[in-house]
Amino acid sequence: MKQSFYQIYHNSRCSKSRESLELLKLKTENYKIIRYLEVGIDENVLSSILNSKNIPKDDLIRKNEITFKN
């Protein structure tokens, strides 16, 4: 049986991201943390993730952030 490998795009300042990482750690050791604020996210990779999961782009926007409000 093929074991799943997980990637988490993690922001350590985000409580939801920290909670998600803790849940992932409880379930598996087979994951990779990508600190996207430090390394960035390739536009093609992001498009691929959004398309494969049918996630609307607007769902990625943190609407409570000061940058968005300004």
N, C-alpha and C positions, 0 to 999 in steps of 0.2 A: 504494500500500500504506500502510495506517495504521500509524504508529509508536506503540509502546507508551509510556505515561508511567507512571513509577514513583513511589511515595511510600514513604519509609522513616521509621518511627517510631523515632527515634534517641535512645539514651542514651550519651553520650560516656564515661561511667564504666564501661560494660559492654564487655568485650573482644569478645564475640560481635557486639554491635552495631557496634563499630568495624571488625571483620573484614567484616561484611556490607556496610557502607558502602564499604569499599575495593574489594570485589568488584563492587559496583554501579558504582563510578566507572570500573573497568576495562572494563565492558561497554557503558556508555551515558553520554551527557551529559544525557539526558532524565529527570531525577528531581528530586524535591523532598524536602528534609530537614524532618521535623517533630520538633522537640525537645519531646517530650510531657511531660517533667518540668517544663518551663518554661511551656508553654501548655495542658497538660492534653489529655485526649481526651474528646470528646463521647460520651456514653453511646450515642446512636443510631448514631454512626459506628462505634464499637467493636462493637456488636451486628451491624451490617451486615457488617463484616469477618469476624467469627467465623462468621456464618451462611453467607456466600458461600464460605468456604474450608473449612467443616465442621471448625472447630477447637474442641475442647472447652475450656471456660473454664479448667479445671484446668491445661491446658498453658501458660497464661499466667503462672501463679504461679511466682515465683522461690523455690523451697522452701529454698534455702540462705541466704536473707537473714535477718538477725537479727530483723527485724520479723515475718516469718512464723514463725520458731521460737518467738518469745515469745508 
